[in-house]
């Protein structure tokens, strides 16, 4: 499925910047391609930048990578529940609370990238296992309607958003 086939009523408007920046990508291909792009990109960041904060109170690169991992796990959980036709409204989460309760700054980049790879590979298996009907199912997360297929594209857009933040503010 291509992003151009995703109706805008299948996701909240606050995700539009993430999705608009992707171009007309194919969901399964881009889930895999963006995994490898992200790992290559992070591996090319100078070592002295991983603990850098461009402003006091801002997250460092390790914390952002952990945030991407945590968020992807939450998105996958939402996708799983909605794909199984669970109509329970799923809550949002406070990303700052999550980052403040990690030990990301004490982890190695290799460890974080290995975890990211494992999470993304798991999500690739999840999305590959879903039928077209399951991908089009719509549920509620963070008080807004969202389809399973939109969640997949949002995962990619969220990751790419933070990669762009690295480029603009950290490097």
Phi and psi restraints in degrees (value plus and minus 20) as a CYANA .aco file:
   2 UNK   PHI    -117.6   -77.6
   2 UNK   PSI     132.0   172.0
   3 UNK   PHI     -78.3   -38.3
   3 UNK   PSI     -55.0   -15.0
   4 UNK   PHI     -82.8   -42.8
   4 UNK   PSI     -36.4     3.6
   5 UNK   PHI    -109.6   -69.6
   5 UNK   PSI     -21.6    18.4
   6 UNK   PHI    -111.4   -71.4
   6 UNK   PSI      93.4   133.4
   7 UNK   PHI     -86.7   -46.7
   7 UNK   PSI     125.0   165.0
   8 UNK   PHI     -88.2   -48.2
   8 UNK   PSI     -35.2     4.8
   9 UNK   PHI    -101.5   -61.5
   9 UNK   PSI     -15.5    24.5
  10 UNK   PHI    -118.6   -78.6
  10 UNK   PSI     -11.1    28.9
  11 UNK   PHI    -179.1  -139.1
  11 UNK   PSI     139.1   179.1
  12 UNK   PHI     -92.4   -52.4
  12 UNK   PSI     127.1   167.1
  13 UNK   PHI     -81.4   -41.4
  13 UNK   PSI     -45.6    -5.6
  14 UNK   PHI     -88.0   -48.0
  14 UNK   PSI     -32.4     7.6
  15 UNK   PHI    -108.4   -68.4
  15 UNK   PSI     -28.3    11.7
  16 UNK   PHI     -74.6   -34.6
  16 UNK   PSI     -64.4   -24.4
  17 UNK   PHI     -78.9   -38.9
  17 UNK   PSI     -57.5   -17.5
  18 UNK   PHI     -82.1   -42.1
  18 UNK   PSI     -65.7   -25.7
  19 UNK   PHI     -96.5   -56.5
  19 UNK   PSI     -58.6   -18.6
  20 UNK   PHI     -83.6   -43.6
  20 UNK   PSI     -46.6    -6.6
  21 UNK   PHI    -100.4   -60.4
  21 UNK   PSI     -28.4    11.6
  22 UNK   PHI    -101.9   -61.9
  22 UNK   PSI     -47.0    -7.0
  23 UNK   PHI      59.6    99.6
  23 UNK   PSI    -193.7  -153.7
  24 UNK   PHI    -110.2   -70.2
  24 UNK   PSI      50.3    90.3
  25 UNK   PHI    -104.7   -64.7
  25 UNK   PSI     142.5   182.5
  26 UNK   PHI    -117.5   -77.5
  26 UNK   PSI     113.7   153.7
  27 UNK   PHI     -73.8   -33.8
  27 UNK   PSI     -79.3   -39.3
  28 UNK   PHI     -85.9   -45.9
  28 UNK   PSI     -61.5   -21.5
  29 UNK   PHI     -82.4   -42.4
  29 UNK   PSI     -65.0   -25.0
  30 UNK   PHI     -93.5   -53.5
  30 UNK   PSI     -50.3   -10.3
  31 UNK   PHI     -78.3   -38.3
  31 UNK   PSI     -59.6   -19.6
  32 UNK   PHI     -99.2   -59.2
  32 UNK   PSI     -66.4   -26.4
  33 UNK   PHI     -81.2   -41.2
  33 UNK   PSI     -64.4   -24.4
  34 UNK   PHI     -87.0   -47.0
  34 UNK   PSI     -48.4    -8.4
  35 UNK   PHI     -79.2   -39.2
  35 UNK   PSI     -72.7   -32.7
  36 UNK   PHI     -88.3   -48.3
  36 UNK   PSI     -58.1   -18.1
  37 UNK   PHI     -79.9   -39.9
  37 UNK   PSI     -64.4   -24.4
  38 UNK   PHI     -85.0   -45.0
  38 UNK   PSI     -65.4   -25.4
  39 UNK   PHI     -82.0   -42.0
  39 UNK   PSI     -66.7   -26.7
  40 UNK   PHI     -79.6   -39.6
  40 UNK   PSI     -65.1   -25.1
  41 UNK   PHI     -78.9   -38.9
  41 UNK   PSI     -70.5   -30.5
  42 UNK   PHI     -84.9   -44.9
  42 UNK   PSI     -57.9   -17.9
  43 UNK   PHI     -84.7   -44.7
  43 UNK   PSI     -40.4    -0.4
  44 UNK   PHI    -113.2   -73.2
  44 UNK   PSI     -19.7    20.3
  45 UNK   PHI     -96.4   -56.4
  45 UNK   PSI     113.8   153.8
  46 UNK   PHI     -79.1   -39.1
  46 UNK   PSI     120.7   160.7
  47 UNK   PHI     -75.4   -35.4
  47 UNK   PSI     -54.1   -14.1
  48 UNK   PHI     -93.7   -53.7
  48 UNK   PSI     -24.8    15.2
  49 UNK   PHI    -113.6   -73.6
  49 UNK   PSI     -35.6     4.4
  50 UNK   PHI     -85.1   -45.1
  50 UNK   PSI     -48.1    -8.1
  51 UNK   PHI    -122.6   -82.6
  51 UNK   PSI     -17.1    22.9
  52 UNK   PHI     -91.9   -51.9
  52 UNK   PSI     120.6   160.6
  53 UNK   PHI    -143.1  -103.1
  53 UNK   PSI     104.5   144.5
  54 UNK   PHI     -92.9   -52.9
  54 UNK   PSI     -32.4     7.6
  55 UNK   PHI    -178.0  -138.0
  55 UNK   PSI     127.3   167.3
  56 UNK   PHI     -78.9   -38.9
  56 UNK   PSI     116.0   156.0
  57 UNK   PHI      69.1   109.1
  57 UNK   PSI     -29.1    10.9
  58 UNK   PHI    -106.2   -66.2
  58 UNK   PSI     135.0   175.0
  59 UNK   PHI     -92.5   -52.5
  59 UNK   PSI     130.4   170.4
  60 UNK   PHI    -108.9   -68.9
  60 UNK   PSI     154.7   194.7
  61 UNK   PHI     -81.3   -41.3
  61 UNK   PSI     -60.2   -20.2
  62 UNK   PHI     -81.2   -41.2
  62 UNK   PSI     -62.1   -22.1
  63 UNK   PHI     -86.1   -46.1
  63 UNK   PSI     -56.6   -16.6
  64 UNK   PHI     -86.8   -46.8
  64 UNK   PSI     -61.4   -21.4
  65 UNK   PHI     -81.6   -41.6
  65 UNK   PSI     -63.0   -23.0
  66 UNK   PHI     -82.3   -42.3
  66 UNK   PSI     -59.5   -19.5
  67 UNK   PHI     -80.7   -40.7
  67 UNK   PSI     -63.1   -23.1
  68 UNK   PHI     -81.4   -41.4
  68 UNK   PSI     -62.9   -22.9
  69 UNK   PHI     -82.8   -42.8
  69 UNK   PSI     -70.8   -30.8
  70 UNK   PHI     -79.6   -39.6
  70 UNK   PSI     -64.7   -24.7
  71 UNK   PHI     -85.1   -45.1
  71 UNK   PSI     -60.4   -20.4
  72 UNK   PHI     -83.5   -43.5
  72 UNK   PSI     -58.1   -18.1
  73 UNK   PHI     -82.3   -42.3
  73 UNK   PSI     -62.8   -22.8
  74 UNK   PHI     -85.3   -45.3
  74 UNK   PSI     -64.8   -24.8
  75 UNK   PHI     -79.6   -39.6
  75 UNK   PSI     -61.1   -21.1
  76 UNK   PHI     -84.5   -44.5
  76 UNK   PSI     -60.9   -20.9
  77 UNK   PHI     -81.0   -41.0
  77 UNK   PSI     -63.1   -23.1
  78 UNK   PHI     -82.2   -42.2
  78 UNK   PSI     -65.8   -25.8
  79 UNK   PHI     -80.7   -40.7
  79 UNK   PSI     -63.1   -23.1
  80 UNK   PHI     -81.2   -41.2
  80 UNK   PSI     -70.4   -30.4
  81 UNK   PHI     -82.6   -42.6
  81 UNK   PSI     -65.7   -25.7
  82 UNK   PHI     -87.1   -47.1
  82 UNK   PSI     -59.9   -19.9
  83 UNK   PHI     -83.2   -43.2
  83 UNK   PSI     -47.5    -7.5
  84 UNK   PHI    -108.6   -68.6
  84 UNK   PSI      -8.0    32.0
  85 UNK   PHI      47.5    87.5
  85 UNK   PSI       8.3    48.3
  86 UNK   PHI     -98.5   -58.5
  86 UNK   PSI      98.7   138.7
  87 UNK   PHI    -115.6   -75.6
  87 UNK   PSI      -8.2    31.8
  88 UNK   PHI     -86.1   -46.1
  88 UNK   PSI     111.1   151.1
  89 UNK   PHI     -88.6   -48.6
  89 UNK   PSI     105.1   145.1
  90 UNK   PHI    -115.8   -75.8
  90 UNK   PSI     115.3   155.3
  91 UNK   PHI     -94.7   -54.7
  91 UNK   PSI     142.9   182.9
  92 UNK   PHI    -102.0   -62.0
  92 UNK   PSI    -191.0  -151.0
  93 UNK   PHI    -169.8  -129.8
  93 UNK   PSI     136.5   176.5
  94 UNK   PHI    -116.1   -76.1
  94 UNK   PSI      85.7   125.7
  95 UNK   PHI     -79.8   -39.8
  95 UNK   PSI     -52.6   -12.6
  96 UNK   PHI     -87.9   -47.9
  96 UNK   PSI     -60.9   -20.9
  97 UNK   PHI     -81.1   -41.1
  97 UNK   PSI     -61.0   -21.0
  98 UNK   PHI     -82.2   -42.2
  98 UNK   PSI     -70.6   -30.6
  99 UNK   PHI     -83.5   -43.5
  99 UNK   PSI     -59.4   -19.4
 100 UNK   PHI     -86.1   -46.1
 100 UNK   PSI     -35.6     4.4
 101 UNK   PHI    -133.9   -93.9
 101 UNK   PSI       8.1    48.1
 102 UNK   PHI    -131.3   -91.3
 102 UNK   PSI     150.4   190.4
 103 UNK   PHI    -136.0   -96.0
 103 UNK   PSI      12.8    52.8
 104 UNK   PHI     -77.2   -37.2
 104 UNK   PSI     -58.1   -18.1
 105 UNK   PHI     -83.7   -43.7
 105 UNK   PSI     -41.2    -1.2
 106 UNK   PHI    -116.3   -76.3
 106 UNK   PSI     -16.4    23.6
 107 UNK   PHI    -119.2   -79.2
 107 UNK   PSI     138.4   178.4
 108 UNK   PHI    -102.4   -62.4
 108 UNK   PSI     134.2   174.2
 109 UNK   PHI     -81.0   -41.0
 109 UNK   PSI     -61.3   -21.3
 110 UNK   PHI     -80.1   -40.1
 110 UNK   PSI     -60.9   -20.9
 111 UNK   PHI     -83.4   -43.4
 111 UNK   PSI     -64.2   -24.2
 112 UNK   PHI     -83.8   -43.8
 112 UNK   PSI     -62.2   -22.2
 113 UNK   PHI     -88.7   -48.7
 113 UNK   PSI     -55.0   -15.0
 114 UNK   PHI     -84.3   -44.3
 114 UNK   PSI     -62.2   -22.2
 115 UNK   PHI     -85.4   -45.4
 115 UNK   PSI     -64.3   -24.3
 116 UNK   PHI     -77.6   -37.6
 116 UNK   PSI     -65.7   -25.7
 117 UNK   PHI     -80.3   -40.3
 117 UNK   PSI     -63.8   -23.8
 118 UNK   PHI     -83.2   -43.2
 118 UNK   PSI     -63.3   -23.3
 119 UNK   PHI     -84.4   -44.4
 119 UNK   PSI     -66.1   -26.1
 120 UNK   PHI     -85.4   -45.4
 120 UNK   PSI     -61.2   -21.2
 121 UNK   PHI     -82.2   -42.2
 121 UNK   PSI     -60.8   -20.8
 122 UNK   PHI     -79.5   -39.5
 122 UNK   PSI     -62.4   -22.4
 123 UNK   PHI     -89.7   -49.7
 123 UNK   PSI     -52.1   -12.1
 124 UNK   PHI     -81.1   -41.1
 124 UNK   PSI     -64.5   -24.5
 125 UNK   PHI     -82.0   -42.0
 125 UNK   PSI     -62.1   -22.1
 126 UNK   PHI     -78.8   -38.8
 126 UNK   PSI     -73.0   -33.0
 127 UNK   PHI     -87.2   -47.2
 127 UNK   PSI     -54.5   -14.5
 128 UNK   PHI     -86.1   -46.1
 128 UNK   PSI     -47.3    -7.3
 129 UNK   PHI    -100.2   -60.2
 129 UNK   PSI     -30.7     9.3
 130 UNK   PHI    -109.1   -69.1
 130 UNK   PSI     119.8   159.8
 131 UNK   PHI     -97.6   -57.6
 131 UNK   PSI     147.3   187.3
 132 UNK   PHI     -78.3   -38.3
 132 UNK   PSI     -59.8   -19.8
 133 UNK   PHI     -82.2   -42.2
 133 UNK   PSI     -63.1   -23.1
 134 UNK   PHI     -86.7   -46.7
 134 UNK   PSI     -58.3   -18.3
 135 UNK   PHI     -84.2   -44.2
 135 UNK   PSI     -49.1    -9.1
 136 UNK   PHI    -109.8   -69.8
 136 UNK   PSI     -24.5    15.5
 137 UNK   PHI     -84.1   -44.1
 137 UNK   PSI     124.2   164.2
 138 UNK   PHI    -139.0   -99.0
 138 UNK   PSI     115.1   155.1
 139 UNK   PHI    -153.8  -113.8
 139 UNK   PSI    -187.1  -147.1
 140 UNK   PHI    -140.5  -100.5
 140 UNK   PSI     108.0   148.0
 141 UNK   PHI    -160.4  -120.4
 141 UNK   PSI     114.3   154.3
 142 UNK   PHI      34.0    74.0
 142 UNK   PSI      20.2    60.2
 143 UNK   PHI      45.6    85.6
 143 UNK   PSI       0.4    40.4
 144 UNK   PHI    -156.0  -116.0
 144 UNK   PSI     133.2   173.2
 145 UNK   PHI     -94.0   -54.0
 145 UNK   PSI     120.0   160.0
 146 UNK   PHI    -172.2  -132.2
 146 UNK   PSI     119.9   159.9
 147 UNK   PHI    -113.2   -73.2
 147 UNK   PSI     140.6   180.6
 148 UNK   PHI     -81.4   -41.4
 148 UNK   PSI     -65.3   -25.3
 149 UNK   PHI     -84.4   -44.4
 149 UNK   PSI     -55.5   -15.5
 150 UNK   PHI     -83.3   -43.3
 150 UNK   PSI     -59.0   -19.0
 151 UNK   PHI     -78.9   -38.9
 151 UNK   PSI     -61.0   -21.0
 152 UNK   PHI     -79.9   -39.9
 152 UNK   PSI     -65.7   -25.7
 153 UNK   PHI     -87.0   -47.0
 153 UNK   PSI     -56.0   -16.0
 154 UNK   PHI     -84.0   -44.0
 154 UNK   PSI     -59.0   -19.0
 155 UNK   PHI     -75.0   -35.0
 155 UNK   PSI     -67.8   -27.8
 156 UNK   PHI     -84.7   -44.7
 156 UNK   PSI     -67.4   -27.4
 157 UNK   PHI     -82.4   -42.4
 157 UNK   PSI     -58.8   -18.8
 158 UNK   PHI     -83.2   -43.2
 158 UNK   PSI     -66.5   -26.5
 159 UNK   PHI     -80.5   -40.5
 159 UNK   PSI     -66.8   -26.8
 160 UNK   PHI     -87.1   -47.1
 160 UNK   PSI     -53.4   -13.4
 161 UNK   PHI     -78.4   -38.4
 161 UNK   PSI     -67.1   -27.1
 162 UNK   PHI     -91.4   -51.4
 162 UNK   PSI     -51.2   -11.2
 163 UNK   PHI     -82.6   -42.6
 163 UNK   PSI     -60.6   -20.6
 164 UNK   PHI     -86.5   -46.5
 164 UNK   PSI     -57.8   -17.8
 165 UNK   PHI     -81.9   -41.9
 165 UNK   PSI     -61.1   -21.1
 166 UNK   PHI     -74.7   -34.7
 166 UNK   PSI     -69.7   -29.7
 167 UNK   PHI     -81.9   -41.9
 167 UNK   PSI     -62.9   -22.9
 168 UNK   PHI    -100.6   -60.6
 168 UNK   PSI     -51.4   -11.4
 169 UNK   PHI    -139.6   -99.6
 169 UNK   PSI     -34.8     5.2
 170 UNK   PHI    -135.1   -95.1
 170 UNK   PSI     -43.1    -3.1
